[in-house]
Amino acid sequence: MSKTMTGKRYSIDFKEQIYVLSKQGQSVTKLSSEYGIPGDTIYKWIKELKLIDHIDSDTPLNQKDKQAMQKRIEELEMENEILKKATHHFD
């Protein structure tokens, strides 16, 4: 028997819309209650999309940004490995 994720998935366009609203000054609390999304999820999207914004800009990355990006990459790689192992376990 396989288990399914109960979390809701959101499109990148929707995440970007929430990110833009936060950049325009709407609080995470307001966005969370208005859209029914946990605040932690919104904070995660903001953090990830800020990195993308920075990469897309013409500004060079400083050492702190590079370290933050490397740490995030390592976290994502670890999550992927865990998910791969879990997938094999439920097959």
Secondary structure, DSSP 8 states (H G I E B T S, - for coil): ------S----HHHHHHHHHHHHTT--HHHHHHHHT--HHHHHHHHHHHHHHHHHHSSS---HHHHHHHHHHHHHHHHHHHHHHHHHHHH-
